[in-house]
Amino acid sequence: MELEALKEIDTAVRELGARIVVLTPELERYTRALHKKLGLPFDILTDLHLKIAEQFGLVFTFPDYLRDLYKSFGSTLDRFHDESEYRLPMPARYIVDASGEIRAADVNADYTIRPEPSETLRLLKELVRTERGP
Amino acid sequence: MSNLNDRLQEFKKNFESGAAPYNATPERVAMMHRATAELKASGIEARALKIGDHAPDFALFNQDQIEVRSKDLLRQGPMVVSFFRGHW
């Protein structure tokens, strides 16, 4: 759902001279299928073993009871991520300016709440307008 | 374009009602709520990078196994980085 919603703002993001990238701990064999299925106009990058998500401070480990629960749903994260730990990134969206500075950050430990793409677009427009000057 | 979080809440409502295909039991729903509450209480959100911090550079492989570098993207303009749990 979130990726489809990001797809809807991709054209507007590009018109502002910006790019969307999605980072996930999943291996290429899964991102490839997902990318194709959704016909995404931006890249999904494999953040292998959550190295980058860790630097952003977003990684947490599933408690044992939840691990067992998801296993019973048939989700095998160890296989998707090439590691035995059930670790995930919190859903988060950042806007980074050309100098590498974070200009907007939206992080939520509750995975059922995601940053709203229309809000991301609004912030990006504001940033580009500020950078270009009056 | 309907709001993403409206759609997510609609999905959540349906999931927690125990409807097919997930058939979630109240015990399972309670467990998931507990996990989210514990994660929030851990203070992890406050430890994540925030406005004004420098974003880490990365070089990662995309879905076509082509390496993408954040520095190359930033040469063209701002970058929106979205972290995604996965397809499951």
Backbone of each chain as ProteinMPNN parsed JSONL, in Angstrom:
{"seq_chain_A": "MELEALKEIDTAVRELGARIVVLTPELERYTRALHKKLGLPFDILTDLHLKIAEQFGLVFTFPDYLRDLYKSFGSTLDRFHDESEYRLPMPARYIVDASGEIRAADVNADYTIRPEPSETLRLLKELVRTERGP", "coords_chain_A": {"N_chain_A": [[0.827, -1.206, 0.0], [1.912, 1.234, 0.836], [4.019, 1.6, -0.969], [2.678, 1.805, -3.379], [1.334, 4.173, -2.907], [3.471, 5.913, -2.799], [4.276, 5.762, -5.386], [2.342, 7.225, -6.641], [3.123, 9.858, -6.152], [5.483, 10.112, -7.462], [6.028, 11.318, -10.023], [5.597, 14.047, -9.542], [7.577, 14.452, -7.636], [9.904, 14.037, -9.136], [9.661, 16.171, -10.898], [10.389, 18.188, -9.262], [13.042, 17.884, -9.211], [13.981, 15.923, -7.599], [14.53, 12.625, -6.109], [13.041, 9.462, -5.358], [13.948, 6.867, -3.148], [13.671, 3.528, -2.003], [14.42, 1.688, 0.852], [15.041, -1.568, 1.974], [15.314, -4.512, 4.036], [15.103, -6.796, 2.533], [16.12, -9.382, 0.251], [17.426, -9.22, -3.154], [16.044, -10.982, -4.812], [13.461, -10.915, -3.922], [12.786, -8.194, -3.923], [12.918, -7.66, -6.587], [10.758, -9.059, -7.745], [8.628, -7.79, -6.471], [8.958, -5.152, -7.3], [8.484, -5.38, -9.994], [5.868, -6.363, -10.036], [4.405, -4.221, -8.957], [5.058, -2.26, -10.706], [6.948, -0.149, -10.297], [8.243, 3.214, -10.401], [10.551, 3.975, -9.171], [13.648, 3.008, -7.51], [14.0, -0.001, -5.548], [16.054, -0.616, -2.937], [18.305, -3.028, -1.689], [19.008, -3.219, 1.561], [21.233, -4.768, 2.848], [21.354, -6.916, 5.616], [20.537, -4.831, 7.158], [22.301, -2.673, 7.426], [22.41, 0.082, 6.77], [19.979, 1.047, 7.753], [20.492, 0.66, 10.434], [22.411, 2.628, 10.895], [20.79, 4.809, 10.676], [19.385, 4.484, 12.939], [17.117, 2.865, 13.22], [16.55, 0.209, 13.666], [15.022, -2.69, 15.056], [14.487, -5.635, 17.093], [12.37, -8.396, 16.686], [10.291, -9.451, 19.362], [10.344, -12.707, 20.962], [7.769, -13.914, 21.158], [6.374, -12.702, 19.134], [7.763, -13.394, 16.909], [7.219, -16.114, 16.726], [4.516, -15.936, 16.242], [4.368, -14.678, 13.703], [5.656, -16.57, 12.232], [3.756, -18.524, 12.296], [1.922, -17.39, 10.643], [3.164, -17.806, 8.338], [5.237, -16.217, 7.524], [8.559, -15.921, 6.824], [11.012, -14.381, 7.846], [13.73, -14.723, 8.198], [14.561, -16.009, 5.929], [13.878, -14.169, 3.933], [15.653, -12.136, 4.513], [18.213, -13.094, 4.695], [19.348, -13.697, 7.231], [19.371, -14.95, 10.604], [18.232, -13.587, 12.637], [15.269, -11.952, 13.65], [14.925, -9.093, 12.619], [13.91, -5.731, 12.006], [13.365, -2.651, 10.155], [12.037, 0.354, 11.588], [9.111, 1.858, 10.214], [9.926, 4.602, 8.23], [10.493, 7.863, 6.912], [12.646, 9.991, 5.167], [13.741, 13.242, 4.155], [16.424, 14.271, 2.337], [18.768, 16.771, 1.76], [20.748, 18.201, -0.98], [23.265, 18.536, 0.123], [23.467, 16.51, 1.872], [22.259, 16.749, 4.275], [19.708, 16.023, 6.667], [16.463, 17.045, 6.173], [13.829, 16.645, 6.646], [12.03, 14.416, 8.706], [10.326, 11.478, 9.448], [9.291, 9.229, 11.64], [7.976, 6.257, 12.985], [7.148, 4.105, 15.586], [4.945, 2.549, 15.554], [3.858, 0.383, 13.281], [1.55, 0.453, 11.84], [1.007, 2.944, 11.14], [1.919, 5.15, 8.693], [4.237, 7.43, 7.133], [2.651, 10.081, 5.46], [2.418, 10.271, 1.981], [1.559, 12.62, 0.601], [2.19, 14.581, 2.393], [4.959, 14.353, 2.49], [5.546, 15.245, -0.076], [4.656, 17.879, 0.084], [6.489, 18.94, 1.956], [8.831, 18.615, 0.56], [8.464, 20.322, -1.613], [8.474, 22.724, -0.259], [11.1, 22.764, 0.668], [12.564, 22.847, -1.754], [11.695, 25.277, -2.728], [12.728, 27.016, -0.797], [15.473, 26.589, -1.16], [15.866, 27.536, -3.702], [15.407, 30.172, -3.415], [13.773, 33.436, -3.171]], "CA_chain_A": [[0.0, 0.0, 0.0], [2.762, 2.417, 0.943], [4.795, 1.771, -2.2], [1.739, 2.299, -4.39], [1.064, 5.581, -2.594], [4.663, 6.67, -3.202], [4.271, 5.764, -6.852], [1.443, 8.308, -7.059], [3.765, 11.179, -6.075], [6.811, 10.057, -8.092], [6.166, 12.296, -11.11], [5.726, 15.375, -8.913], [8.885, 14.476, -6.972], [10.901, 14.209, -10.192], [9.533, 17.53, -11.43], [11.106, 19.062, -8.32], [14.461, 17.561, -9.315], [14.325, 14.997, -6.514], [14.356, 11.197, -6.383], [12.619, 8.593, -4.256], [14.513, 5.516, -3.059], [13.108, 2.731, -0.915], [15.393, 0.745, 1.409], [14.413, -2.692, 2.657], [16.285, -5.593, 4.287], [14.84, -7.979, 1.703], [17.079, -9.713, -0.801], [17.023, -8.799, -4.508], [15.083, -11.886, -5.471], [12.118, -10.499, -3.506], [12.518, -6.814, -4.368], [12.753, -7.714, -8.04], [9.383, -9.494, -8.014], [7.727, -6.753, -5.973], [9.145, -3.99, -8.17], [7.83, -5.697, -11.262], [4.436, -6.504, -9.783], [3.793, -2.914, -8.717], [5.458, -1.34, -11.775], [7.423, 1.047, -9.597], [9.121, 4.092, -11.171], [11.769, 4.246, -8.395], [14.372, 1.792, -7.116], [13.999, -0.583, -4.198], [17.432, -1.009, -2.666], [18.462, -4.018, -0.627], [19.873, -2.794, 2.66], [21.577, -6.097, 3.356], [21.596, -7.013, 7.055], [20.087, -3.579, 7.79], [23.477, -1.854, 7.774], [22.102, 1.517, 6.669], [18.889, 1.313, 8.711], [21.144, 0.747, 11.746], [23.037, 3.955, 11.001], [19.701, 5.762, 10.876], [18.821, 4.218, 14.262], [15.732, 2.422, 13.016], [16.422, -1.248, 13.721], [14.61, -3.357, 16.291], [14.371, -7.089, 16.972], [11.072, -8.94, 17.083], [10.285, -10.309, 20.552], [10.14, -14.125, 20.62], [6.363, -14.289, 20.981], [5.915, -12.187, 17.847], [8.457, -14.215, 15.913], [6.444, -17.356, 16.599], [3.229, -15.585, 15.655], [4.533, -14.45, 12.268], [5.994, -17.868, 11.633], [2.501, -19.255, 12.123], [1.276, -16.787, 9.473], [3.923, -18.241, 7.164], [6.281, -15.257, 7.16], [9.875, -16.4, 7.241], [11.9, -13.239, 7.624], [15.124, -15.162, 8.118], [14.828, -16.334, 4.528], [13.804, -12.941, 3.13], [16.712, -11.189, 4.876], [19.5, -13.772, 4.807], [19.903, -13.721, 8.586], [18.465, -15.696, 11.473], [17.568, -12.637, 13.532], [14.075, -11.296, 13.126], [15.093, -7.65, 12.83], [13.213, -4.917, 11.005], [13.449, -1.207, 10.358], [10.767, 1.049, 11.804], [8.755, 2.632, 9.03], [10.458, 5.959, 8.345], [10.778, 8.541, 5.644], [13.514, 11.151, 5.335], [14.113, 14.055, 3.0], [17.832, 14.637, 2.48], [19.092, 17.778, 0.739], [21.909, 17.883, -1.809], [24.481, 18.524, 0.944], [23.443, 15.314, 2.717], [21.613, 17.036, 5.557], [18.311, 15.612, 6.807], [15.621, 18.248, 6.264], [12.536, 16.209, 7.155], [12.129, 13.06, 9.254], [9.069, 10.969, 9.979], [9.588, 7.892, 12.163], [6.927, 5.836, 13.909], [7.317, 2.73, 16.057], [3.713, 1.83, 15.222], [3.981, 0.116, 11.842], [0.277, 0.623, 11.134], [0.938, 4.351, 10.755], [3.036, 5.442, 7.788], [4.295, 8.827, 6.707], [1.72, 10.339, 4.352], [3.16, 10.77, 0.81], [1.205, 14.002, 0.252], [2.943, 15.427, 3.33], [6.339, 14.317, 2.005], [5.592, 16.093, -1.265], [4.523, 19.263, 0.54], [7.756, 19.323, 2.58], [9.842, 18.669, -0.495], [8.194, 21.571, -2.349], [8.917, 23.806, 0.61], [12.563, 22.721, 0.672], [13.059, 23.281, -3.056], [11.401, 26.711, -2.828], [13.685, 27.694, 0.076], [16.804, 26.491, -1.749], [15.935, 28.359, -4.914], [15.284, 31.558, -3.006], [12.535, 34.09, -3.597]], "C_chain_A": [[0.861, 1.256, 0.0], [3.53, 2.666, -0.363], [3.916, 2.295, -3.324], [1.443, 3.781, -4.172], [2.259, 6.463, -2.969], [4.741, 6.796, -4.719], [3.425, 6.939, -7.365], [2.097, 9.685, -6.998], [5.079, 11.232, -6.853], [7.007, 11.122, -9.17], [6.391, 13.693, -10.535], [7.088, 15.53, -8.239], [9.988, 14.723, -8.008], [10.866, 15.613, -10.779], [10.242, 18.545, -10.528], [12.61, 18.779, -8.329], [14.92, 16.59, -8.242], [14.059, 13.548, -6.94], [13.878, 10.476, -5.127], [13.471, 7.327, -4.312], [13.91, 4.821, -1.84], [14.18, 1.753, -0.457], [14.652, -0.329, 2.2], [15.479, -3.75, 2.953], [16.109, -6.8, 3.369], [15.848, -8.125, 0.559], [16.514, -9.366, -2.184], [15.977, -9.706, -5.138], [13.643, -11.536, -5.082], [11.79, -9.086, -3.996], [12.252, -6.787, -5.868], [11.302, -8.05, -8.4], [8.382, -8.404, -7.616], [7.754, -5.526, -6.889], [8.385, -4.177, -9.482], [6.311, -5.717, -11.098], [3.751, -5.149, -9.649], [4.136, -1.893, -9.808], [6.002, -0.027, -11.222], [8.378, 1.88, -10.452], [10.411, 4.453, -10.43], [12.391, 2.926, -7.965], [13.999, 1.324, -5.711], [15.406, -1.104, -3.97], [17.483, -2.003, -1.517], [19.49, -3.533, 0.382], [20.261, -4.066, 3.418], [21.99, -6.04, 4.829], [21.361, -5.679, 7.779], [21.22, -2.63, 8.189], [23.153, -0.362, 7.774], [20.991, 1.9, 7.657], [19.455, 1.439, 10.13], [21.772, 2.118, 11.949], [21.991, 5.051, 11.186], [19.023, 5.546, 12.24], [17.412, 3.659, 14.23], [15.483, 0.949, 13.311], [15.963, -1.748, 15.088], [14.487, -4.847, 16.018], [12.983, -7.518, 17.441], [11.197, -9.684, 18.402], [9.917, -11.742, 20.144], [8.683, -14.462, 20.334], [5.829, -13.828, 19.625], [6.531, -12.984, 16.688], [7.658, -15.497, 15.646], [5.113, -17.089, 15.907], [3.349, -15.417, 14.135], [4.908, -15.723, 11.536], [4.717, -18.647, 11.364], [1.678, -18.67, 10.973], [1.981, -17.205, 8.178], [5.0, -17.264, 6.72], [7.628, -15.725, 7.696], [10.908, -15.319, 6.939], [13.362, -13.645, 7.5], [15.52, -15.469, 6.665], [14.824, -15.064, 3.653], [15.038, -12.047, 3.316], [18.105, -11.79, 4.906], [20.129, -13.578, 6.188], [18.885, -14.383, 9.507], [17.695, -14.775, 12.411], [16.312, -12.082, 12.87], [14.169, -9.8, 13.45], [14.414, -6.9, 11.689], [13.547, -3.451, 11.216], [12.075, -0.668, 10.754], [10.412, 1.744, 10.498], [9.236, 4.07, 9.218], [10.636, 6.559, 6.972], [11.564, 9.816, 5.928], [13.599, 11.935, 4.037], [15.521, 14.567, 3.276], [18.148, 15.662, 1.394], [20.4, 17.433, 0.042], [23.214, 17.843, -1.008], [24.536, 17.304, 1.861], [22.782, 15.543, 4.062], [20.15, 16.592, 5.543], [17.456, 16.856, 7.039], [14.208, 17.918, 6.72], [12.684, 14.767, 7.605], [10.786, 12.659, 9.828], [9.292, 9.515, 10.351], [8.462, 7.5, 13.106], [7.097, 4.374, 14.29], [6.071, 1.886, 15.782], [3.654, 1.636, 13.712], [2.656, 0.271, 11.101], [0.037, 2.101, 10.788], [2.15, 4.646, 9.872], [3.043, 6.926, 7.453], [3.409, 9.023, 5.464], [2.492, 10.915, 3.149], [2.829, 12.222, 0.437], [1.945, 14.993, 1.159], [4.42, 15.489, 2.918], [6.497, 15.267, 0.819], [5.523, 17.573, -0.872], [5.846, 19.77, 1.137], [8.861, 19.491, 1.546], [9.693, 19.958, -1.309], [8.724, 22.769, -1.567], [10.443, 23.916, 0.601], [13.117, 23.288, -0.628], [12.844, 24.794, -3.218], [12.411, 27.509, -1.989], [15.076, 27.735, -0.559], [16.95, 27.41, -2.95], [15.871, 29.841, -4.588], [14.031, 32.191, -3.568], [12.526, 34.412, -5.092]], "O_chain_A": [[0.591, 2.212, -0.726], [3.669, 3.808, -0.801], [4.347, 3.124, -4.124], [1.316, 4.546, -5.127], [2.091, 7.604, -3.399], [5.208, 7.8, -5.256], [3.747, 7.559, -8.378], [1.677, 10.594, -7.714], [5.724, 12.279, -6.901], [8.057, 11.762, -9.217], [7.268, 14.427, -10.989], [7.682, 16.608, -8.266], [10.894, 15.525, -7.778], [11.905, 16.181, -11.116], [10.642, 19.62, -10.977], [13.361, 19.365, -7.549], [16.12, 16.45, -8.002], [13.453, 13.286, -7.979], [14.247, 10.82, -4.004], [13.696, 6.774, -5.388], [13.673, 5.436, -0.8], [14.784, 1.064, -1.279], [13.755, -0.033, 2.99], [16.447, -3.874, 2.202], [16.904, -7.738, 3.434], [16.344, -7.15, -0.005], [15.303, -9.235, -2.364], [15.128, -9.252, -5.905], [12.71, -11.828, -5.831], [10.67, -8.812, -4.426], [11.454, -5.985, -6.353], [10.7, -7.402, -9.256], [7.418, -8.136, -8.333], [6.717, -4.945, -7.208], [7.741, -3.261, -9.994], [5.573, -5.163, -11.913], [2.65, -4.95, -10.163], [3.577, -0.796, -9.835], [5.579, 1.057, -11.621], [9.227, 1.325, -11.149], [11.267, 5.148, -10.975], [11.763, 1.87, -8.039], [13.724, 2.124, -4.817], [15.893, -1.941, -4.73], [16.798, -1.844, -0.507], [20.683, -3.449, 0.09], [19.703, -4.391, 4.467], [22.839, -5.245, 5.231], [21.906, -5.432, 8.855], [21.109, -1.885, 9.162], [23.571, 0.37, 8.671], [21.058, 2.941, 8.309], [18.957, 2.229, 10.932], [21.682, 2.701, 13.03], [22.27, 6.092, 11.78], [18.179, 6.346, 12.643], [16.604, 3.946, 15.113], [14.348, 0.48, 13.223], [16.444, -1.299, 16.129], [14.395, -5.274, 14.867], [12.493, -7.054, 18.471], [12.122, -10.481, 18.561], [9.267, -11.962, 19.122], [8.382, -15.199, 19.395], [4.954, -14.466, 19.039], [5.906, -13.207, 15.651], [7.455, -15.9, 14.501], [4.64, -17.89, 15.102], [2.536, -15.948, 13.379], [4.535, -15.932, 10.381], [4.595, -19.337, 10.353], [0.839, -19.36, 10.394], [1.472, -16.99, 7.078], [5.612, -17.447, 5.667], [7.794, -15.9, 8.903], [11.583, -15.349, 5.909], [14.139, -13.003, 6.793], [16.65, -15.223, 6.242], [15.654, -14.91, 2.757], [15.423, -11.304, 2.414], [19.082, -11.072, 5.121], [21.328, -13.32, 6.287], [17.686, -14.379, 9.227], [16.634, -15.139, 12.918], [16.304, -11.783, 11.676], [13.578, -9.316, 14.415], [14.355, -7.38, 10.557], [13.958, -3.046, 12.303], [11.055, -1.185, 10.299], [11.298, 2.172, 9.757], [8.979, 4.682, 10.255], [10.897, 5.856, 5.996], [11.207, 10.609, 6.799], [13.537, 11.362, 2.949], [15.783, 15.203, 4.297], [17.828, 15.439, 0.226], [21.082, 16.483, 0.427], [24.169, 17.184, -1.42], [25.533, 17.087, 2.549], [22.743, 14.641, 4.899], [19.446, 16.76, 4.548], [17.691, 17.621, 7.975], [13.467, 18.809, 7.134], [13.381, 13.981, 6.964], [10.179, 13.403, 10.599], [9.464, 8.665, 9.478], [8.033, 8.305, 13.932], [7.182, 3.505, 13.421], [6.136, 0.656, 15.777], [3.433, 2.584, 12.958], [2.629, 0.227, 9.871], [-0.995, 2.459, 10.22], [3.286, 4.407, 10.281], [2.008, 7.592, 7.481], [3.433, 8.21, 4.54], [3.152, 11.944, 3.286], [3.709, 12.969, 0.008], [2.281, 16.1, 0.74], [5.049, 16.545, 2.989], [7.479, 16.005, 0.734], [6.239, 18.407, -1.425], [6.269, 20.892, 0.856], [9.705, 20.381, 1.645], [10.685, 20.602, -1.65], [9.327, 23.688, -2.121], [11.0, 25.011, 0.537], [14.032, 24.112, -0.61], [13.691, 25.497, -3.768], [12.891, 28.557, -2.423], [15.768, 28.753, -0.513], [18.013, 27.985, -3.186], [16.246, 30.674, -5.412], [13.307, 31.571, -4.347], [11.549, 34.965, -5.598]]}, "seq_chain_B": "MSNLNDRLQEFKKNFESGAAPYNATPERVAMMHRATAELKASGIEARALKIGDHAPDFALFNQDQIEVRSKDLLRQGPMVVSFFRGHW", "coords_chain_B": {"N_chain_B": [[-7.076, 10.904, -5.014], [-6.938, 8.809, -2.352], [-6.218, 9.046, 1.126], [-3.266, 7.629, 2.442], [-3.036, 6.679, 5.101], [-5.684, 6.457, 5.869], [-6.467, 4.331, 4.296], [-4.779, 2.378, 5.377], [-5.761, 2.205, 7.982], [-8.275, 1.241, 7.513], [-7.649, -1.294, 6.524], [-6.455, -2.356, 8.817], [-8.604, -2.398, 10.59], [-10.251, -4.274, 9.399], [-8.537, -6.505, 9.457], [-8.213, -6.875, 12.24], [-10.739, -7.55, 12.943], [-10.89, -10.161, 12.538], [-11.473, -11.221, 10.115], [-11.428, -13.207, 7.06], [-8.671, -13.167, 4.726], [-7.0, -13.541, 6.895], [-7.914, -14.232, 9.425], [-7.439, -13.472, 12.102], [-6.988, -14.044, 15.538], [-8.365, -12.788, 18.669], [-6.369, -13.027, 20.631], [-4.011, -13.033, 19.179], [-4.106, -10.528, 17.986], [-3.94, -8.957, 20.267], [-1.346, -9.564, 21.051], [0.147, -8.427, 19.019], [-0.453, -5.763, 19.419], [0.691, -5.444, 21.91], [3.408, -5.764, 21.325], [3.912, -3.521, 19.717], [3.391, -1.458, 21.524], [5.411, -1.957, 23.401], [7.657, -1.468, 21.867], [7.388, 1.241, 21.282], [7.559, 2.23, 23.894], [10.195, 1.718, 24.421], [11.667, 3.826, 23.617], [12.889, 4.1, 21.2], [12.197, 5.665, 18.993], [13.067, 8.257, 19.542], [15.75, 7.971, 19.351], [16.41, 7.705, 16.739], [17.816, 9.045, 13.662], [17.494, 12.567, 13.04], [16.003, 15.733, 11.957], [18.445, 17.939, 10.714], [20.586, 16.304, 11.267], [23.346, 14.543, 9.701], [22.826, 12.597, 6.87], [23.6, 9.152, 6.548], [25.941, 7.975, 4.091], [25.305, 5.773, 1.33], [25.782, 2.752, -0.594], [24.106, 0.678, -2.432], [22.488, -2.303, -3.722], [20.096, -2.348, -6.307], [16.818, -3.567, -7.421], [17.501, -4.688, -9.829], [19.991, -5.543, -9.496], [21.884, -3.547, -9.756], [24.287, -1.255, -8.698], [23.515, 1.442, -6.569], [24.341, 4.662, -5.641], [24.175, 6.889, -2.928], [25.429, 9.345, -3.071], [25.569, 9.87, -5.805], [22.869, 10.189, -6.402], [22.284, 12.455, -4.886], [23.713, 14.389, -6.158], [22.068, 15.199, -8.141], [19.947, 16.391, -6.877], [17.579, 16.826, -4.126], [16.772, 13.973, -1.997], [14.407, 11.471, -1.351], [14.133, 9.227, 1.161], [12.814, 6.202, 1.927], [12.005, 3.863, 4.357], [11.277, 0.453, 4.289], [9.516, -2.325, 5.452], [8.953, -4.77, 4.204], [7.686, -7.214, 1.814], [5.883, -9.003, 2.798]], "CA_chain_B": [[-6.131, 10.05, -4.288], [-7.324, 8.728, -0.949], [-5.145, 9.174, 2.072], [-2.642, 6.327, 2.736], [-3.332, 6.209, 6.454], [-7.085, 6.024, 5.882], [-6.475, 2.978, 3.719], [-4.133, 1.485, 6.352], [-6.659, 1.999, 9.126], [-9.344, 0.383, 6.998], [-7.059, -2.636, 6.498], [-6.247, -2.765, 10.212], [-9.924, -2.686, 11.15], [-10.668, -5.535, 8.799], [-7.646, -7.54, 9.985], [-8.478, -7.103, 13.665], [-12.082, -8.11, 13.098], [-10.763, -11.602, 12.405], [-11.984, -11.627, 8.797], [-10.549, -13.921, 6.141], [-7.951, -14.438, 4.8], [-6.036, -13.598, 7.994], [-8.542, -14.925, 10.547], [-6.677, -13.157, 13.312], [-7.726, -14.241, 16.79], [-8.146, -11.67, 19.605], [-5.081, -13.233, 21.32], [-2.936, -12.613, 18.267], [-4.194, -9.07, 17.84], [-3.429, -8.407, 21.526], [0.097, -9.759, 21.033], [0.713, -7.435, 18.105], [-0.572, -4.471, 20.09], [1.675, -5.43, 22.991], [4.734, -5.568, 20.728], [4.024, -2.129, 19.276], [3.466, -0.633, 22.734], [6.738, -2.152, 23.987], [8.645, -0.808, 21.01], [7.223, 2.684, 21.53], [8.039, 2.516, 25.248], [11.648, 1.557, 24.479], [12.288, 5.119, 23.313], [13.665, 3.96, 19.958], [11.903, 6.751, 18.042], [13.869, 9.433, 19.88], [17.164, 7.702, 19.05], [16.62, 7.693, 15.281], [18.33, 10.306, 13.113], [16.438, 13.577, 12.906], [16.297, 16.937, 11.175], [19.719, 18.575, 11.055], [21.65, 15.288, 11.256], [23.845, 14.195, 8.377], [22.372, 11.26, 6.464], [24.707, 8.263, 6.167], [26.067, 7.631, 2.662], [25.149, 4.339, 1.076], [25.935, 2.174, -1.928], [23.315, -0.551, -2.29], [22.027, -2.867, -4.992], [18.656, -2.237, -6.559], [16.111, -4.785, -7.819], [18.139, -5.26, -11.023], [21.36, -5.791, -9.061], [22.751, -2.435, -10.149], [24.628, -0.504, -7.492], [23.029, 2.825, -6.528], [25.053, 5.403, -4.594], [23.44, 8.081, -2.464], [26.154, 10.543, -3.541], [25.17, 10.128, -7.198], [21.494, 10.7, -6.359], [22.273, 13.803, -4.299], [24.282, 15.334, -7.129], [20.966, 15.67, -8.978], [18.982, 17.152, -6.071], [17.201, 16.173, -2.868], [16.451, 12.55, -2.066], [13.428, 10.974, -0.388], [14.521, 7.87, 1.555], [11.724, 5.586, 2.655], [12.361, 2.526, 4.843], [10.159, -0.453, 4.051], [9.72, -3.601, 6.159], [9.012, -5.903, 3.288], [6.533, -7.516, 0.965], [5.064, -10.025, 3.455]], "C_chain_B": [[-6.561, 9.997, -2.823], [-6.063, 8.662, -0.098], [-4.583, 7.78, 2.435], [-3.043, 5.812, 4.113], [-4.8, 5.844, 6.648], [-7.181, 4.59, 5.377], [-5.869, 1.971, 4.699], [-5.054, 1.188, 7.53], [-7.837, 1.096, 8.745], [-8.879, -1.084, 7.0], [-6.932, -3.19, 7.919], [-7.58, -3.196, 10.858], [-10.417, -4.059, 10.681], [-9.859, -6.709, 9.359], [-8.029, -7.892, 11.425], [-9.877, -7.654, 13.937], [-12.054, -9.637, 12.968], [-11.245, -12.139, 11.058], [-10.946, -12.423, 8.007], [-9.839, -12.887, 5.262], [-7.061, -14.561, 6.028], [-6.573, -14.341, 9.202], [-7.791, -14.711, 11.862], [-7.547, -13.36, 14.549], [-7.474, -13.033, 17.699], [-6.801, -11.786, 20.33], [-3.932, -12.718, 20.455], [-2.916, -11.099, 18.11], [-3.612, -8.4, 19.084], [-1.905, -8.479, 21.569], [0.774, -8.7, 20.159], [0.637, -6.033, 18.72], [0.488, -4.327, 21.182], [3.068, -5.121, 22.438], [4.931, -4.113, 20.306], [4.171, -1.2, 20.48], [4.851, -0.739, 23.375], [7.812, -1.416, 23.188], [8.601, 0.702, 21.22], [7.835, 3.062, 22.873], [9.556, 2.427, 25.356], [12.382, 2.859, 24.159], [13.076, 5.127, 22.016], [13.424, 5.123, 18.994], [12.817, 7.961, 18.279], [15.343, 9.24, 19.53], [17.463, 7.7, 17.557], [17.161, 9.048, 14.823], [17.183, 11.282, 12.905], [16.9, 14.773, 12.084], [17.587, 17.578, 11.671], [20.886, 17.603, 11.104], [22.118, 15.063, 9.819], [23.404, 12.769, 8.047], [23.571, 10.397, 6.092], [24.733, 8.041, 4.647], [25.81, 6.146, 2.498], [25.431, 3.999, -0.376], [25.277, 0.807, -1.84], [22.833, -1.029, -3.653], [20.517, -2.745, -5.129], [18.097, -3.576, -7.041], [16.714, -5.457, -9.058], [19.62, -5.545, -10.777], [22.349, -4.783, -9.616], [23.02, -1.617, -8.89], [24.172, 0.95, -7.608], [23.732, 3.514, -5.361], [24.303, 6.66, -4.22], [24.108, 9.358, -2.981], [25.766, 10.901, -4.972], [23.768, 10.715, -7.246], [21.481, 12.156, -5.9], [22.904, 14.846, -5.212], [23.168, 15.949, -7.982], [19.968, 16.527, -8.192], [18.635, 16.408, -4.803], [16.77, 14.714, -3.089], [15.427, 12.23, -0.974], [13.81, 9.533, -0.089], [13.409, 7.279, 2.412], [12.137, 4.176, 3.07], [11.12, 1.639, 4.858], [10.461, -1.807, 4.675], [9.805, -4.789, 5.229], [7.68, -6.231, 2.663], [5.509, -8.402, 1.657], [3.882, -9.418, 4.165]], "O_chain_B": [[-6.552, 11.016, -2.133], [-4.992, 8.271, -0.562], [-5.353, 6.858, 2.706], [-3.356, 4.631, 4.267], [-5.126, 5.014, 7.497], [-7.878, 3.753, 5.951], [-6.37, 0.855, 4.841], [-5.117, 0.058, 8.012], [-8.321, 0.301, 9.55], [-9.609, -1.984, 7.417], [-7.263, -4.347, 8.18], [-7.66, -4.203, 11.562], [-10.92, -4.869, 11.458], [-10.409, -7.76, 9.69], [-8.152, -9.066, 11.776], [-10.158, -8.16, 15.024], [-13.042, -10.317, 13.243], [-11.406, -13.347, 10.878], [-9.744, -12.323, 8.255], [-10.384, -11.8, 5.071], [-6.415, -15.594, 6.2], [-5.823, -14.996, 9.925], [-7.548, -15.649, 12.62], [-8.691, -12.908, 14.602], [-6.482, -12.327, 17.522], [-6.16, -10.773, 20.614], [-3.011, -12.06, 20.938], [-1.857, -10.472, 18.102], [-2.887, -7.41, 18.985], [-1.249, -7.562, 22.065], [1.821, -8.156, 20.509], [1.55, -5.223, 18.558], [1.092, -3.27, 21.362], [3.811, -4.322, 23.009], [6.001, -3.543, 20.518], [4.976, -0.269, 20.458], [5.403, 0.259, 23.838], [8.74, -0.829, 23.745], [9.638, 1.358, 21.323], [8.534, 4.069, 22.991], [10.145, 2.993, 26.277], [13.582, 2.975, 24.406], [13.845, 6.053, 21.759], [14.33, 5.524, 18.263], [13.277, 8.6, 17.333], [16.096, 10.208, 19.423], [18.625, 7.693, 17.152], [16.99, 10.061, 15.5], [16.051, 10.883, 12.632], [18.026, 14.817, 11.588], [17.799, 17.741, 12.872], [22.042, 18.012, 10.998], [21.401, 15.347, 8.859], [23.586, 11.852, 8.848], [24.469, 10.863, 5.39], [23.688, 7.935, 4.005], [26.062, 5.355, 3.407], [25.331, 4.845, -1.264], [25.828, -0.116, -1.241], [22.777, -0.26, -4.612], [19.765, -3.005, -4.189], [18.802, -4.585, -7.066], [16.475, -6.637, -9.311], [20.395, -5.759, -11.709], [23.499, -5.112, -9.908], [22.108, -1.324, -8.117], [24.415, 1.607, -8.621], [23.722, 3.016, -4.235], [23.849, 7.408, -5.087], [23.428, 10.336, -3.291], [25.649, 12.077, -5.318], [23.497, 11.626, -8.029], [20.76, 12.986, -6.454], [22.66, 16.043, -5.059], [23.299, 17.067, -8.481], [19.224, 17.307, -8.787], [19.323, 15.456, -4.436], [16.454, 14.296, -4.203], [15.565, 12.66, 0.172], [13.812, 8.697, -0.994], [13.102, 7.791, 3.489], [12.57, 3.383, 2.234], [10.065, 2.02, 5.365], [11.532, -2.373, 4.457], [10.611, -5.698, 5.426], [6.668, -5.594, 2.955], [4.387, -8.546, 1.171], [3.089, -10.139, 4.771]]}, "name": "protein", "num_of_chains": 2, "seq": "MELEALKEIDTAVRELGARIVVLTPELERYTRALHKKLGLPFDILTDLHLKIAEQFGLVFTFPDYLRDLYKSFGSTLDRFHDESEYRLPMPARYIVDASGEIRAADVNADYTIRPEPSETLRLLKELVRTERGPMSNLNDRLQEFKKNFESGAAPYNATPERVAMMHRATAELKASGIEARALKIGDHAPDFALFNQDQIEVRSKDLLRQGPMVVSFFRGHW"}
